[in-house]
């Protein structure tokens, strides 16, 4: 008995230490990012969000990259949210059992494809396809980035939304059907609204993936550090927070390095906030059905 | 229960092994540090090098290789730019000043007792950048551009090939990441008819009208071969007559010969300046850079050997 208790305790401490190590690592990374980016924030203050990045002038303000990340992410979500939600509703509510058992693992497999493969396909196929289709000078554009990221975010959105929809208790749906609502009305008025916090979590996680993605984006977005005129010209090439880090970190010196770290800090804050919000939303849906 | 006892034994054994390993590691580390300490105390010769970021990779790798060949020599290599390199060597701060341009009288005017003639110019390599276009553009009458035309293309004043005698197509402009040494050379040397360079244009707040920014020479070459509207620039070694041909600049086609002779305009020599004739180890190191081994490194780094 005593031995067993010792064993239990030992295992508990080991796991505690492992968990503590991962927390420590996260804080260490955060501390390192902030300390390395501090000189850039001190130099520029809030003007670091202006759009002006030029080695010749030794000016490194990250506004263009932040703008690029925003526009590419918005574009990706415009593509991924409707497709993803439709896919999730089909998968959880409409698809017959055998279709679902085939489709779900395939969609999840899509999430496992390395991002460089998406980037490679984007650079060789998508970019070449966009040029004649839209009569463009260049295929490398915000649009190409948004398309690639939209596709990459799809499996996450579908898979997590599907889980959320599946978690909606059966009696709710049956009650709705029993009072004469059609299948579509039930989905629209009962199932979907009930699962909304889980679905929001799915969308936010998909967005997080889009924002943090580097390899695929840097191959298709063009990496030009500017805000195009007009700014929402999605056929223009641009840069994102991740692509500029990938492109320039290798040979950067001095202030440029600090500014690249500042890009990292901003990414960390955005993605970190999103992951916290999505966790809160997920917890809420779990409480809704289990606690109450 | 027995299983737990066994695993505890194993654990203890592992701990013992771990301790022995640790002891050995510590011994090795200590031994090594004492050993290296000895060497340093017994009079290491130090050479310091500073200057151009273009020459930096050559200097760094040559220094590494040279230190492998010579145990008691320590070479420190730093960047900072050509001006810093020339000033630092002139005021005696470093032994060798790297520069990707020739030293000017203005570089040394504030340094007492040093004339431009005191600096000895050791040319260690040449650097030439080819302007490349898609085969389609080259086959359609654009075989020669002036510096001014290239300047106007990159600043966005010319945006159609028809403006330089080619087909009625928009120009797809390829550039390198701003950290690239090739890019630094390109913007420094491309100038309009009044001698105003792309670098001046950027310094005065201009932004180049580029469409695509690449990390490597090879990516420029592949982008140019894939897009028939494309123009770009790359190190001479990356030119491919069939997929990514070079064009003449001011009437001169880039080649090892035209770069060495100084005929090709987007070229320059790379220098290692010393204060007075180099002597002793410094001379030996510069000779190493100029030797076949050193020149192999020069070529590997994408420059043209002497």
Interface residues (C-beta under 8 A of the other chain):
Chain A: X3 X4 X7 X53 X54 X55 X56 X57 X128 X131 X137 X138 X140 X222 X223 X224 X225 X226 X237 X239 X247 X248 X250 X251 X252 X253 X256
Chain B: X1 X4 X53 X79 X170 X172 X175 X177 X178 X179 X180 X184 X187 X199 X202 X203 X205 X207 X210 X211 X212 X213 X214 X215 X226 X227 X229
